Amino acid sequence: MIPVKVTVNGSYHNTAVFFEKVARLPRIINIEDISMGEVKAKGIGPLLNTSCIVKTYMFVQKKTAEKGKKADGKNK
């Protein structure tokens, strides 16, 4: 598992688009501990400050002896 702390600033719509794009990635990704708060921005409109922990998982394949080789590394 690889956890990454992420902070995103943007409109509610842009934040939702970010989460949608993460959901469409070709990996297993969990988003946890989501915290949203309003940021006061002049002239831009309401913005959200969103922080979360993004966790992705990595498959680690066990190494096996190569086919056709003995444990000592010599060919049969």
mmCIF file as gemmi writes it, N, C-alpha and C atoms, coordinates in Angstrom:
data_model
loop_
_atom_site.group_PDB
_atom_site.id
_atom_site.type_symbol
_atom_site.label_atom_id
_atom_site.label_alt_id
_atom_site.label_comp_id
_atom_site.label_asym_id
_atom_site.label_entity_id
_atom_site.label_seq_id
_atom_site.pdbx_PDB_ins_code
_atom_site.Cartn_x
_atom_site.Cartn_y
_atom_site.Cartn_z
_atom_site.occupancy
_atom_site.B_iso_or_equiv
_atom_site.pdbx_formal_charge
_atom_site.auth_seq_id
_atom_site.auth_asym_id
_atom_site.pdbx_PDB_model_num
ATOM 1 N N . MET Axp A 1 ? 0.851 -1.174 0 1 0 ? 1 A 1
ATOM 2 C CA . MET Axp A 1 ? 0 0 0 1 0 ? 1 A 1
ATOM 3 C C . MET Axp A 1 ? 0.898 1.238 0 1 0 ? 1 A 1
ATOM 4 N N . ILE Axp A 2 ? 0.505 2.213 -0.802 1 0 ? 2 A 1
ATOM 5 C CA . ILE Axp A 2 ? 1.254 3.461 -0.903 1 0 ? 2 A 1
ATOM 6 C C . ILE Axp A 2 ? 0.3 4.609 -0.589 1 0 ? 2 A 1
ATOM 7 N N . PRO Axp A 3 ? 0.372 5.214 0.617 1 0 ? 3 A 1
ATOM 8 C CA . PRO Axp A 3 ? -0.512 6.332 0.949 1 0 ? 3 A 1
ATOM 9 C C . PRO Axp A 3 ? 0.098 7.668 0.515 1 0 ? 3 A 1
ATOM 10 N N . VAL Axp A 4 ? -0.757 8.559 -0.004 1 0 ? 4 A 1
ATOM 11 C CA . VAL Axp A 4 ? -0.323 9.89 -0.429 1 0 ? 4 A 1
ATOM 12 C C . VAL Axp A 4 ? -1.333 10.903 0.092 1 0 ? 4 A 1
ATOM 13 N N . LYS Axp A 5 ? -0.852 11.939 0.796 1 0 ? 5 A 1
ATOM 14 C CA . LYS Axp A 5 ? -1.74 13.003 1.261 1 0 ? 5 A 1
ATOM 15 C C . LYS Axp A 5 ? -1.91 14 0.12 1 0 ? 5 A 1
ATOM 16 N N . VAL Axp A 6 ? -3.17 14.298 -0.21 1 0 ? 6 A 1
ATOM 17 C CA . VAL Axp A 6 ? -3.474 15.171 -1.344 1 0 ? 6 A 1
ATOM 18 C C . VAL Axp A 6 ? -4.335 16.332 -0.867 1 0 ? 6 A 1
ATOM 19 N N . THR Axp A 7 ? -4.034 17.528 -1.354 1 0 ? 7 A 1
ATOM 20 C CA . THR Axp A 7 ? -4.864 18.708 -1.115 1 0 ? 7 A 1
ATOM 21 C C . THR Axp A 7 ? -5.232 19.303 -2.46 1 0 ? 7 A 1
ATOM 22 N N . VAL Axp A 8 ? -6.528 19.532 -2.659 1 0 ? 8 A 1
ATOM 23 C CA . VAL Axp A 8 ? -7.046 20.05 -3.922 1 0 ? 8 A 1
ATOM 24 C C . VAL Axp A 8 ? -7.839 21.321 -3.62 1 0 ? 8 A 1
ATOM 25 N N . ASN Axp A 9 ? -7.581 22.38 -4.375 1 0 ? 9 A 1
ATOM 26 C CA . ASN Axp A 9 ? -8.363 23.611 -4.274 1 0 ? 9 A 1
ATOM 27 C C . ASN Axp A 9 ? -9.091 23.83 -5.584 1 0 ? 9 A 1
ATOM 28 N N . GLY Axp A 10 ? -10.399 24.044 -5.507 1 0 ? 10 A 1
ATOM 29 C CA . GLY Axp A 10 ? -11.169 24.279 -6.718 1 0 ? 10 A 1
ATOM 30 C C . GLY Axp A 10 ? -12.645 24.346 -6.4 1 0 ? 10 A 1
ATOM 31 N N . SER Axp A 11 ? -13.431 24.495 -7.428 1 0 ? 11 A 1
ATOM 32 C CA . SER Axp A 11 ? -14.882 24.538 -7.235 1 0 ? 11 A 1
ATOM 33 C C . SER Axp A 11 ? -15.376 23.143 -6.865 1 0 ? 11 A 1
ATOM 34 N N . TYR Axp A 12 ? -16.616 23.068 -6.42 1 0 ? 12 A 1
ATOM 35 C CA . TYR Axp A 12 ? -17.205 21.779 -6.067 1 0 ? 12 A 1
ATOM 36 C C . TYR Axp A 12 ? -17.187 20.86 -7.289 1 0 ? 12 A 1
ATOM 37 N N . HIS Axp A 13 ? -17.555 21.401 -8.45 1 0 ? 13 A 1
ATOM 38 C CA . HIS Axp A 13 ? -17.59 20.612 -9.688 1 0 ? 13 A 1
ATOM 39 C C . HIS Axp A 13 ? -16.197 20.09 -10.046 1 0 ? 13 A 1
ATOM 40 N N . ASN Axp A 14 ? -15.187 20.96 -9.979 1 0 ? 14 A 1
ATOM 41 C CA . ASN Axp A 14 ? -13.825 20.537 -10.323 1 0 ? 14 A 1
ATOM 42 C C . ASN Axp A 14 ? -13.308 19.478 -9.358 1 0 ? 14 A 1
ATOM 43 N N . THR Axp A 15 ? -13.667 19.585 -8.094 1 0 ? 15 A 1
ATOM 44 C CA . THR Axp A 15 ? -13.267 18.586 -7.113 1 0 ? 15 A 1
ATOM 45 C C . THR Axp A 15 ? -13.91 17.241 -7.429 1 0 ? 15 A 1
ATOM 46 N N . ALA Axp A 16 ? -15.186 17.251 -7.791 1 0 ? 16 A 1
ATOM 47 C CA . ALA Axp A 16 ? -15.88 16.015 -8.16 1 0 ? 16 A 1
ATOM 48 C C . ALA Axp A 16 ? -15.267 15.404 -9.42 1 0 ? 16 A 1
ATOM 49 N N . VAL Axp A 17 ? -14.877 16.222 -10.381 1 0 ? 17 A 1
ATOM 50 C CA . VAL Axp A 17 ? -14.228 15.722 -11.605 1 0 ? 17 A 1
ATOM 51 C C . VAL Axp A 17 ? -12.888 15.073 -11.256 1 0 ? 17 A 1
ATOM 52 N N . PHE Axp A 18 ? -12.143 15.668 -10.327 1 0 ? 18 A 1
ATOM 53 C CA . PHE Axp A 18 ? -10.875 15.074 -9.888 1 0 ? 18 A 1
ATOM 54 C C . PHE Axp A 18 ? -11.113 13.676 -9.315 1 0 ? 18 A 1
ATOM 55 N N . PHE Axp A 19 ? -12.094 13.536 -8.417 1 0 ? 19 A 1
ATOM 56 C CA . PHE Axp A 19 ? -12.384 12.234 -7.825 1 0 ? 19 A 1
ATOM 57 C C . PHE Axp A 19 ? -12.854 11.233 -8.883 1 0 ? 19 A 1
ATOM 58 N N . GLU Axp A 20 ? -13.615 11.7 -9.86 1 0 ? 20 A 1
ATOM 59 C CA . GLU Axp A 20 ? -14.067 10.806 -10.931 1 0 ? 20 A 1
ATOM 60 C C . GLU Axp A 20 ? -12.88 10.296 -11.748 1 0 ? 20 A 1
ATOM 61 N N . LYS Axp A 21 ? -11.938 11.175 -12.059 1 0 ? 21 A 1
ATOM 62 C CA . LYS Axp A 21 ? -10.773 10.757 -12.849 1 0 ? 21 A 1
ATOM 63 C C . LYS Axp A 21 ? -9.896 9.788 -12.07 1 0 ? 21 A 1
ATOM 64 N N . VAL Axp A 22 ? -9.779 9.993 -10.765 1 0 ? 22 A 1
ATOM 65 C CA . VAL Axp A 22 ? -9.027 9.042 -9.945 1 0 ? 22 A 1
ATOM 66 C C . VAL Axp A 22 ? -9.727 7.683 -9.966 1 0 ? 22 A 1
ATOM 67 N N . ALA Axp A 23 ? -11.055 7.684 -9.892 1 0 ? 23 A 1
ATOM 68 C CA . ALA Axp A 23 ? -11.821 6.436 -9.897 1 0 ? 23 A 1
ATOM 69 C C . ALA Axp A 23 ? -11.653 5.662 -11.204 1 0 ? 23 A 1
ATOM 70 N N . ARG Axp A 24 ? -11.364 6.358 -12.301 1 0 ? 24 A 1
ATOM 71 C CA . ARG Axp A 24 ? -11.228 5.706 -13.602 1 0 ? 24 A 1
ATOM 72 C C . ARG Axp A 24 ? -9.811 5.218 -13.897 1 0 ? 24 A 1
ATOM 73 N N . LEU Axp A 25 ? -8.871 5.457 -12.99 1 0 ? 25 A 1
ATOM 74 C CA . LEU Axp A 25 ? -7.508 4.98 -13.208 1 0 ? 25 A 1
ATOM 75 C C . LEU Axp A 25 ? -7.485 3.451 -13.201 1 0 ? 25 A 1
ATOM 76 N N . PRO Axp A 26 ? -6.567 2.846 -13.943 1 0 ? 26 A 1
ATOM 77 C CA . PRO Axp A 26 ? -6.547 1.389 -14.06 1 0 ? 26 A 1
ATOM 78 C C . PRO Axp A 26 ? -5.876 0.685 -12.872 1 0 ? 26 A 1
ATOM 79 N N . ARG Axp A 27 ? -5.983 1.235 -11.7 1 0 ? 27 A 1
ATOM 80 C CA . ARG Axp A 27 ? -5.416 0.657 -10.48 1 0 ? 27 A 1
ATOM 81 C C . ARG Axp A 27 ? -6.47 0.662 -9.397 1 0 ? 27 A 1
ATOM 82 N N . ILE Axp A 28 ? -6.244 -0.091 -8.349 1 0 ? 28 A 1
ATOM 83 C CA . ILE Axp A 28 ? -7.121 -0.031 -7.184 1 0 ? 28 A 1
ATOM 84 C C . ILE Axp A 28 ? -6.659 1.147 -6.34 1 0 ? 28 A 1
ATOM 85 N N . ILE Axp A 29 ? -7.557 2.1 -6.149 1 0 ? 29 A 1
ATOM 86 C CA . ILE Axp A 29 ? -7.232 3.311 -5.388 1 0 ? 29 A 1
ATOM 87 C C . ILE Axp A 29 ? -8.373 3.598 -4.424 1 0 ? 29 A 1
ATOM 88 N N . ASN Axp A 30 ? -8.032 3.812 -3.162 1 0 ? 30 A 1
ATOM 89 C CA . ASN Axp A 30 ? -9.015 4.212 -2.162 1 0 ? 30 A 1
ATOM 90 C C . ASN Axp A 30 ? -8.74 5.647 -1.751 1 0 ? 30 A 1
ATOM 91 N N . ILE Axp A 31 ? -9.801 6.406 -1.567 1 0 ? 31 A 1
ATOM 92 C CA . ILE Axp A 31 ? -9.69 7.771 -1.062 1 0 ? 31 A 1
ATOM 93 C C . ILE Axp A 31 ? -10.33 7.783 0.312 1 0 ? 31 A 1
ATOM 94 N N . GLU Axp A 32 ? -9.552 8.168 1.32 1 0 ? 32 A 1
ATOM 95 C CA . GLU Axp A 32 ? -10.001 8.125 2.706 1 0 ? 32 A 1
ATOM 96 C C . GLU Axp A 32 ? -9.769 9.456 3.4 1 0 ? 32 A 1
ATOM 97 N N . ASP Axp A 33 ? -10.408 9.61 4.549 1 0 ? 33 A 1
ATOM 98 C CA . ASP Axp A 33 ? -10.227 10.787 5.411 1 0 ? 33 A 1
ATOM 99 C C . ASP Axp A 33 ? -10.427 12.094 4.633 1 0 ? 33 A 1
ATOM 100 N N . ILE Axp A 34 ? -11.541 12.198 3.934 1 0 ? 34 A 1
ATOM 101 C CA . ILE Axp A 34 ? -11.832 13.391 3.137 1 0 ? 34 A 1
ATOM 102 C C . ILE Axp A 34 ? -12.287 14.517 4.057 1 0 ? 34 A 1
ATOM 103 N N . SER Axp A 35 ? -11.689 15.675 3.871 1 0 ? 35 A 1
ATOM 104 C CA . SER Axp A 35 ? -12.064 16.865 4.638 1 0 ? 35 A 1
ATOM 105 C C . SER Axp A 35 ? -12.241 18.011 3.654 1 0 ? 35 A 1
ATOM 106 N N . MET Axp A 36 ? -13.424 18.653 3.675 1 0 ? 36 A 1
ATOM 107 C CA . MET Axp A 36 ? -13.708 19.766 2.764 1 0 ? 36 A 1
ATOM 108 C C . MET Axp A 36 ? -14.039 21.016 3.566 1 0 ? 36 A 1
ATOM 109 N N . GLY Axp A 37 ? -13.515 22.136 3.104 1 0 ? 37 A 1
ATOM 110 C CA . GLY Axp A 37 ? -13.805 23.411 3.73 1 0 ? 37 A 1
ATOM 111 C C . GLY Axp A 37 ? -13.796 24.504 2.684 1 0 ? 37 A 1
ATOM 112 N N . GLU Axp A 38 ? -14.552 25.553 2.935 1 0 ? 38 A 1
ATOM 113 C CA . GLU Axp A 38 ? -14.644 26.654 1.975 1 0 ? 38 A 1
ATOM 114 C C . GLU Axp A 38 ? -13.441 27.576 2.11 1 0 ? 38 A 1
ATOM 115 N N . VAL Axp A 39 ? -12.943 28.017 0.967 1 0 ? 39 A 1
ATOM 116 C CA . VAL Axp A 39 ? -11.856 28.991 0.922 1 0 ? 39 A 1
ATOM 117 C C . VAL Axp A 39 ? -12.452 30.287 0.407 1 0 ? 39 A 1
ATOM 118 N N . LYS Axp A 40 ? -12.187 31.358 1.078 1 0 ? 40 A 1
ATOM 119 C CA . LYS Axp A 40 ? -12.692 32.666 0.627 1 0 ? 40 A 1
ATOM 120 C C . LYS Axp A 40 ? -11.766 33.208 -0.463 1 0 ? 40 A 1
ATOM 121 N N . ALA Axp A 41 ? -12.306 33.364 -1.65 1 0 ? 41 A 1
ATOM 122 C CA . ALA Axp A 41 ? -11.538 33.902 -2.774 1 0 ? 41 A 1
ATOM 123 C C . ALA Axp A 41 ? -12.308 35.085 -3.348 1 0 ? 41 A 1
ATOM 124 N N . LYS Axp A 42 ? -11.616 36.177 -3.576 1 0 ? 42 A 1
ATOM 125 C CA . LYS Axp A 42 ? -12.268 37.384 -4.086 1 0 ? 42 A 1
ATOM 126 C C . LYS Axp A 42 ? -12.467 37.3 -5.589 1 0 ? 42 A 1
ATOM 127 N N . GLY Axp A 43 ? -13.702 37.489 -6.031 1 0 ? 43 A 1
ATOM 128 C CA . GLY Axp A 43 ? -14.013 37.59 -7.442 1 0 ? 43 A 1
ATOM 129 C C . GLY Axp A 43 ? -14.053 36.274 -8.2 1 0 ? 43 A 1
ATOM 130 N N . ILE Axp A 44 ? -13.669 35.184 -7.595 1 0 ? 44 A 1
ATOM 131 C CA . ILE Axp A 44 ? -13.635 33.908 -8.3 1 0 ? 44 A 1
ATOM 132 C C . ILE Axp A 44 ? -14.896 33.102 -8.019 1 0 ? 44 A 1
ATOM 133 N N . GLY Axp A 45 ? -15.498 33.288 -6.891 1 0 ? 45 A 1
ATOM 134 C CA . GLY Axp A 45 ? -16.629 32.474 -6.472 1 0 ? 45 A 1
ATOM 135 C C . GLY Axp A 45 ? -16.194 31.533 -5.368 1 0 ? 45 A 1
ATOM 136 N N . PRO Axp A 46 ? -17.121 30.748 -4.871 1 0 ? 46 A 1
ATOM 137 C CA . PRO Axp A 46 ? -16.764 29.856 -3.767 1 0 ? 46 A 1
ATOM 138 C C . PRO Axp A 46 ? -15.821 28.737 -4.214 1 0 ? 46 A 1
ATOM 139 N N . LEU Axp A 47 ? -14.789 28.514 -3.442 1 0 ? 47 A 1
ATOM 140 C CA . LEU Axp A 47 ? -13.837 27.445 -3.699 1 0 ? 47 A 1
ATOM 141 C C . LEU Axp A 47 ? -13.8 26.494 -2.514 1 0 ? 47 A 1
ATOM 142 N N . LEU Axp A 48 ? -13.484 25.25 -2.784 1 0 ? 48 A 1
ATOM 143 C CA . LEU Axp A 48 ? -13.325 24.258 -1.733 1 0 ? 48 A 1
ATOM 144 C C . LEU Axp A 48 ? -11.853 23.924 -1.563 1 0 ? 48 A 1
ATOM 145 N N . ASN Axp A 49 ? -11.458 23.777 -0.32 1 0 ? 49 A 1
ATOM 146 C CA . ASN Axp A 49 ? -10.144 23.247 0 1 0 ? 49 A 1
ATOM 147 C C . ASN Axp A 49 ? -10.397 21.821 0.474 1 0 ? 49 A 1
ATOM 148 N N . THR Axp A 50 ? -10.002 20.828 -0.318 1 0 ? 50 A 1
ATOM 149 C CA . THR Axp A 50 ? -10.269 19.428 -0.021 1 0 ? 50 A 1
ATOM 150 C C . THR Axp A 50 ? -8.953 18.719 0.245 1 0 ? 50 A 1
ATOM 151 N N . SER Axp A 51 ? -8.88 18.034 1.371 1 0 ? 51 A 1
ATOM 152 C CA . SER Axp A 51 ? -7.697 17.225 1.659 1 0 ? 51 A 1
ATOM 153 C C . SER Axp A 51 ? -8.152 15.796 1.91 1 0 ? 51 A 1
ATOM 154 N N . CYS Axp A 52 ? -7.304 14.849 1.539 1 0 ? 52 A 1
ATOM 155 C CA . CYS Axp A 52 ? -7.637 13.441 1.699 1 0 ? 52 A 1
ATOM 156 C C . CYS Axp A 52 ? -6.365 12.613 1.63 1 0 ? 52 A 1
ATOM 157 N N . ILE Axp A 53 ? -6.522 11.347 1.961 1 0 ? 53 A 1
ATOM 158 C CA . ILE Axp A 53 ? -5.438 10.378 1.825 1 0 ? 53 A 1
ATOM 159 C C . ILE Axp A 53 ? -5.816 9.456 0.664 1 0 ? 53 A 1
ATOM 160 N N . VAL Axp A 54 ? -4.943 9.385 -0.326 1 0 ? 54 A 1
ATOM 161 C CA . VAL Axp A 54 ? -5.148 8.505 -1.476 1 0 ? 54 A 1
ATOM 162 C C . VAL Axp A 54 ? -4.227 7.309 -1.286 1 0 ? 54 A 1
ATOM 163 N N . LYS Axp A 55 ? -4.819 6.113 -1.285 1 0 ? 55 A 1
ATOM 164 C CA . LYS Axp A 55 ? -4.027 4.896 -1.106 1 0 ? 55 A 1
ATOM 165 C C . LYS Axp A 55 ? -4.137 4.038 -2.347 1 0 ? 55 A 1
ATOM 166 N N . THR Axp A 56 ? -2.986 3.636 -2.862 1 0 ? 56 A 1
ATOM 167 C CA . THR Axp A 56 ? -2.955 2.735 -4 1 0 ? 56 A 1
ATOM 168 C C . THR Axp A 56 ? -2.199 1.477 -3.593 1 0 ? 56 A 1
ATOM 169 N N . TYR Axp A 57 ? -2.483 0.413 -4.27 1 0 ? 57 A 1
ATOM 170 C CA . TYR Axp A 57 ? -1.906 -0.873 -3.925 1 0 ? 57 A 1
ATOM 171 C C . TYR Axp A 57 ? -1.036 -1.365 -5.057 1 0 ? 57 A 1
ATOM 172 N N . MET Axp A 58 ? 0.005 -2.096 -4.699 1 0 ? 58 A 1
ATOM 173 C CA . MET Axp A 58 ? 0.961 -2.574 -5.67 1 0 ? 58 A 1
ATOM 174 C C . MET Axp A 58 ? 1.028 -4.095 -5.571 1 0 ? 58 A 1
ATOM 175 N N . PHE Axp A 59 ? 0.942 -4.762 -6.708 1 0 ? 59 A 1
ATOM 176 C CA . PHE Axp A 59 ? 1.047 -6.218 -6.747 1 0 ? 59 A 1
ATOM 177 C C . PHE Axp A 59 ? 2.514 -6.59 -6.788 1 0 ? 59 A 1
ATOM 178 N N . VAL Axp A 60 ? 2.934 -7.413 -5.851 1 0 ? 60 A 1
ATOM 179 C CA . VAL Axp A 60 ? 4.312 -7.882 -5.82 1 0 ? 60 A 1
ATOM 180 C C . VAL Axp A 60 ? 4.277 -9.376 -6.109 1 0 ? 60 A 1
ATOM 181 N N . GLN Axp A 61 ? 4.815 -9.744 -7.24 1 0 ? 61 A 1
ATOM 182 C CA . GLN Axp A 61 ? 4.813 -11.141 -7.653 1 0 ? 61 A 1
ATOM 183 C C . GLN Axp A 61 ? 5.985 -11.865 -6.999 1 0 ? 61 A 1
ATOM 184 N N . LYS Axp A 62 ? 5.694 -13.025 -6.434 1 0 ? 62 A 1
ATOM 185 C CA . LYS Axp A 62 ? 6.748 -13.822 -5.822 1 0 ? 62 A 1
ATOM 186 C C . LYS Axp A 62 ? 7.664 -14.36 -6.906 1 0 ? 62 A 1
ATOM 187 N N . LYS Axp A 63 ? 8.953 -14.322 -6.634 1 0 ? 63 A 1
ATOM 188 C CA . LYS Axp A 63 ? 9.919 -14.849 -7.588 1 0 ? 63 A 1
ATOM 189 C C . LYS Axp A 63 ? 9.936 -16.362 -7.475 1 0 ? 63 A 1
ATOM 190 N N . THR Axp A 64 ? 9.902 -17.026 -8.616 1 0 ? 64 A 1
ATOM 191 C CA . THR Axp A 64 ? 9.979 -18.481 -8.651 1 0 ? 64 A 1
ATOM 192 C C . THR Axp A 64 ? 11.21 -18.874 -9.444 1 0 ? 64 A 1
ATOM 193 N N . ALA Axp A 65 ? 11.673 -20.089 -9.218 1 0 ? 65 A 1
ATOM 194 C CA . ALA Axp A 65 ? 12.827 -20.575 -9.972 1 0 ? 65 A 1
ATOM 195 C C . ALA Axp A 65 ? 12.459 -20.632 -11.449 1 0 ? 65 A 1
ATOM 196 N N . GLU Axp A 66 ? 13.37 -20.217 -12.288 1 0 ? 66 A 1
ATOM 197 C CA . GLU Axp A 66 ? 13.105 -20.228 -13.72 1 0 ? 66 A 1
ATOM 198 C C . GLU Axp A 66 ? 12.896 -21.662 -14.194 1 0 ? 66 A 1
ATOM 199 N N . LYS Axp A 67 ? 11.993 -21.815 -15.13 1 0 ? 67 A 1
ATOM 200 C CA . LYS Axp A 67 ? 11.682 -23.132 -15.672 1 0 ? 67 A 1
ATOM 201 C C . LYS Axp A 67 ? 12.912 -23.676 -16.398 1 0 ? 67 A 1
ATOM 202 N N . GLY Axp A 68 ? 13.256 -24.922 -16.111 1 0 ? 68 A 1
ATOM 203 C CA . GLY Axp A 68 ? 14.379 -25.553 -16.785 1 0 ? 68 A 1
ATOM 204 C C . GLY Axp A 68 ? 15.706 -25.366 -16.084 1 0 ? 68 A 1
ATOM 205 N N . LYS Axp A 69 ? 15.754 -24.69 -14.923 1 0 ? 69 A 1
ATOM 206 C CA . LYS Axp A 69 ? 16.993 -24.519 -14.183 1 0 ? 69 A 1
ATOM 207 C C . LYS Axp A 69 ? 16.858 -25.149 -12.826 1 0 ? 69 A 1
ATOM 208 N N . LYS Axp A 70 ? 17.943 -25.717 -12.342 1 0 ? 70 A 1
ATOM 209 C CA . LYS Axp A 70 ? 17.968 -26.281 -10.997 1 0 ? 70 A 1
ATOM 210 C C . LYS Axp A 70 ? 18.16 -25.15 -9.996 1 0 ? 70 A 1
ATOM 211 N N . ALA Axp A 71 ? 18.007 -25.465 -8.752 1 0 ? 71 A 1
ATOM 212 C CA . ALA Axp A 71 ? 18.175 -24.47 -7.687 1 0 ? 71 A 1
ATOM 213 C C . ALA Axp A 71 ? 19.575 -23.886 -7.669 1 0 ? 71 A 1
ATOM 214 N N . ASP Axp A 72 ? 20.596 -24.642 -8.148 1 0 ? 72 A 1
ATOM 215 C CA . ASP Axp A 72 ? 21.96 -24.135 -8.142 1 0 ? 72 A 1
ATOM 216 C C . ASP Axp A 72 ? 22.26 -23.247 -9.336 1 0 ? 72 A 1
ATOM 217 N N . GLY Axp A 73 ? 21.269 -23.063 -10.222 1 0 ? 73 A 1
ATOM 218 C CA . GLY Axp A 73 ? 21.431 -22.158 -11.353 1 0 ? 73 A 1
ATOM 219 C C . GLY Axp A 73 ? 21.947 -22.799 -12.616 1 0 ? 73 A 1
ATOM 220 N N . LYS Axp A 74 ? 22.194 -24.099 -12.59 1 0 ? 74 A 1
ATOM 221 C CA . LYS Axp A 74 ? 22.701 -24.791 -13.779 1 0 ? 74 A 1
ATOM 222 C C . LYS Axp A 74 ? 21.543 -25.39 -14.559 1 0 ? 74 A 1
ATOM 223 N N . ASN Axp A 75 ? 21.684 -25.434 -15.878 1 0 ? 75 A 1
ATOM 224 C CA . ASN Axp A 75 ? 20.657 -26.058 -16.722 1 0 ? 75 A 1
ATOM 225 C C . ASN Axp A 75 ? 20.656 -27.549 -16.531 1 0 ? 75 A 1
ATOM 226 N N . LYS Axp A 76 ? 19.507 -28.161 -16.771 1 0 ? 76 A 1
ATOM 227 C CA . LYS Axp A 76 ? 19.37 -29.622 -16.666 1 0 ? 76 A 1
ATOM 228 C C . LYS Axp A 76 ? 20.121 -30.325 -17.774 1 0 ? 76 A 1
